[in-house]
Amino acid sequence: MDQACIFCRIVAGAAPASFVHQDELVAAFMDTRPVNRGHTLVIPKAHAAGIADLPPETGARIFTVAMRLSAAVREATGCHGVNLHVADGEAAGQEVAHFHLHVIPRFRGDRFGVGLRGRLPSRPKREELDAVAVAIRGALGVV
């Protein structure tokens, strides 16, 4: 546990939270600054700053819980859709340095925005896409 981390304190019971799920690996609770009613966070119980720090079984469990929560949030709130969102790293907008997956209920006309923002103004050429794909495969150790 990282004493400076609010999510670690929540898991330890040292800070309040409105839990909707807990198991041996994962906890899920209501976001205190929700985009919409029903906005839920799914976190690993063990401190992991980013997605690369998660053990694979914990990452899989987080997504499995988010899938179940998405259906439950739809039923509980009557929302019209759900976004799953991860901000991994400060440059991506991560505000708490403990991995968390947002389950965000969406309502028609909620004005939160649709899709990804900040895309490049033009489509890259196939050669550029291929070059980046080669670099990523290399980083994965795939030829």
Residue pairs with C-beta under 8 A, 6 or more apart in sequence:
1 8
1 9
1 11
1 12
1 47
2 8
2 47
2 98
3 9
5 47
5 96
5 97
5 98
6 15
6 96
6 98
7 43
7 47
7 96
7 98
7 100
8 47
8 98
9 15
10 16
10 17
10 27
10 29
11 27
11 43
11 45
17 27
17 29
17 30
18 29
18 30
19 27
19 28
19 29
20 28
20 29
20 30
20 40
20 69
20 72
21 27
21 28
21 42
21 65
21 68
21 69
22 28
22 45
23 61
23 65
24 45
25 44
25 45
25 46
25 57
25 58
25 61
25 62
26 42
26 43
26 44
26 45
26 58
26 61
26 62
26 65
27 42
27 43
27 45
28 40
28 41
28 42
28 43
28 65
28 66
28 69
28 103
29 40
29 41
30 38
30 39
30 40
30 41
31 39
31 40
31 41
31 102
35 102
35 104
35 110
35 112
36 77
36 79
36 104
36 105
36 106
36 107
36 110
36 112
37 77
37 105
38 73
38 76
38 77
38 79
38 103
38 105
39 102
39 103
39 104
39 105
40 69
40 73
40 102
40 103
41 100
41 101
41 102
41 103
42 62
42 65
42 66
42 69
42 100
42 101
42 103
43 62
43 98
43 99
43 100
43 101
44 54
44 58
44 62
44 98
44 99
46 58
47 98
48 54
48 58
48 98
48 99
49 97
49 98
49 99
50 88
50 89
50 94
50 97
50 99
51 59
51 86
51 88
51 99
52 88
53 99
54 62
54 99
62 99
62 101
63 101
66 84
66 101
66 103
69 103
70 82
70 84
70 103
73 79
73 82
73 103
73 105
74 82
74 105
77 105
79 105
79 106
79 107
80 106
80 107
80 108
81 105
81 106
82 103
82 104
82 105
82 106
83 102
83 103
83 104
83 106
84 101
84 102
84 103
84 104
85 101
85 102
85 104
86 99
86 100
86 101
86 102
87 93
87 94
87 95
88 94
88 99
104 112
106 112
137 143
